[in-house]
Amino acid sequence: MRLYLVIIWSLLTLPSCLYAQDERDSIYQSEIIGKLIKDHFLQHHLSYPKNFGEVELNYQGTSGDLRLAQEAYSQRNINFYAIGSNELGKFQISGDFLFNKKLTDSLSFGQRNDMEPWNPYSYYASKAGNYESQLYRSNFTLSYQLGKILRPYMQINYQYLWTTGSVDPRFDNKVFGIQYRPGLQVNVKNSSVALAAIIGNGRESQAISYKNKNYSQSLQFPDRIHYLSLGYGNNAIKDSLNNRKYTDLWGMEVSLHQPLSSNTSLDILSSLKKNKQEFTTDQKSTNKVYHVRGIYHEDQYFGSATLFKTTPSLNQYLNLKADYIRGYDFIRDLSADLSKSNYSVNVFNSSLNYLAEQQSPKPINFLYGLDLSYFQVHRQDNAQSIDVANANLKIQGTFGANIKTGNAELLRFQINPFYRTSISDDLKYAANSMNHYIQQVVFWDYTYYKTNLLGAKLGAEWQSRSLFKQYIFAVKADYQIEQGKIKPSEYIINHPIGNLNRQQFQIGVKLYL
């Protein structure tokens, strides 16, 4: 795996020094160009830069009580991220790589993998503890220009996550997933359209261990008892110590790049993914032979349209994005033939983002924009008679400035104030089906989503070419705070109330290649 990453990254970055520095400066010093590249670098359309590279190392800290129930009170992250693209004759390769190491403190009910937030099957305990995780994620596309019109390509998406805990019950989780996207791009003049199939698979293993036998063999310590979640409230006490999930995924993706005029272009990206995951607690199973205890289906529909216009004095960016997820399961605990569904979830995310950026020769250029985002989630657990839904709207402004302090230096400042307000909320439950998960997770998340939030993010970056002649070196720092008032309610048990906040800071260094 390490050799694979070294080879891919070498192909992406080594030849970048051969290209004009001024061309690369225009990429790295523009917020809008940076957005366009990171949105579409895996699609090899004709008009986007074919040679660039960026490496970043940062440290991030987050803390505060204003959070979902299955989030840690505090967490620390170390991130290494690299992204790049290169054209090698008729071949073009682009990709990125992320390594994330996360240390969390005071995490309870959240012993599940973050890559599948809506999956119902996971172990949990109410005891808050410390956890450590490592994430490896890589995406790359290799394409070949075949004649003047055709460009076949292969895209691969890989991720591996490992998580472990240090407090009884000790949870250990390993997740692996890979997707292949073979496709064909057709180029006519400056327009291009591409169609790709999506094929993938994955595996997850979860295990529990105890160092203290008193916790493992006794029911006298309620917070040390582990449960198996089988929905959104439905659970089984001390059900098993190991489980596995086997995933198959298929779908399709379509992308389009269409110039509308000499200075305006339209990009459209849409995809459909269907995910089937089989869940087992069979201790004697293998990856080919196992007893299926439950099946979780998840369908995802994604669409994005981006309009970009550039003039000598102003760049403008308009993006509309929507993502819909529909999940449901069939579980053998309710029907021996897997014909009855217990859990269902529907999630809808959409956003409209406008950004304008001055591009004048003056020493100061300004950036401004507006972002509207809508979020809706609806979850049901039939066994526990739970039906909960929330919807909210977030409004965020963008105000920034790019200040040239010399031929080789640039200062970038940005502030993003935001406000989130609840649009609708609904909670239905049966009093005789109450348990600690419903009281401390379902009720609290319902309350969090319906709480109005006010916050802001501040960011700054200093870029310099004086340290390295061929590269741009940068230092960046961000700080974000959000606040909300949790009012006393019959739904809130063992959670703080009043004026709560959550803060996040990040500091890092970058190298633009």
HELIX and SHEET records of a PDB file:
HELIX    1   1 ARG A    2  THR A   13  1                                  12    
HELIX    2   2 LEU A   14  LEU A   18  5                                   5    
HELIX    3   3 GLN A   21  TYR A   28  1                                   8    
HELIX    4   4 GLU A   31  HIS A   40  1                                  10    
HELIX    5   5 LYS A  213  GLN A  217  1                                   5    
HELIX    6   6 PRO A  222  ARG A  224  5                                   3    
HELIX    7   7 ALA A  431  SER A  433  5                                   3    
HELIX    8   8 HIS A  436  TYR A  437  1                                   2    
HELIX    9   9 ILE A  438  VAL A  442  3                                   5    
HELIX   10  10 PHE A  443  LYS A  450  1                                   8    
SHEET    1   A19 PHE A  52  GLY A  64  0                                        
SHEET    2   A19 SER A  74  LEU A  88 -1                                        
SHEET    3   A19 PHE A  91  LEU A 107 -1                                        
SHEET    4   A19 GLY A 129  TYR A 144 -1                                        
SHEET    5   A19 LEU A 150  GLY A 165 -1                                        
SHEET    6   A19 ARG A 170  VAL A 188 -1                                        
SHEET    7   A19 SER A 191  SER A 209 -1                                        
SHEET    8   A19 ASN A 242  SER A 261 -1                                        
SHEET    9   A19 THR A 264  THR A 280 -1                                        
SHEET   10   A19 GLY A 294  THR A 310 -1                                        
SHEET   11   A19 LEU A 314  ILE A 331 -1                                        
SHEET   12   A19 TYR A 343  GLN A 358 -1                                        
SHEET   13   A19 ILE A 364  ASP A 381 -1                                        
SHEET   14   A19 ILE A 386  GLY A 406 -1                                        
SHEET   15   A19 GLU A 409  LYS A 428 -1                                        
SHEET   16   A19 LEU A 453  SER A 464 -1                                        
SHEET   17   A19 ILE A 472  ILE A 486 -1                                        
SHEET   18   A19 GLY A 498  TYR A 512 -1                                        
SHEET   19   A19 PHE A  52  GLY A  64 -1                                        
SHEET    1   B 3 TYR A 121  TYR A 124  0                                        
SHEET    2   B 3 TYR A 227  LEU A 230 -1                                        
SHEET    3   B 3 ASN A 235  ILE A 237 -1                                        
END                                                                             
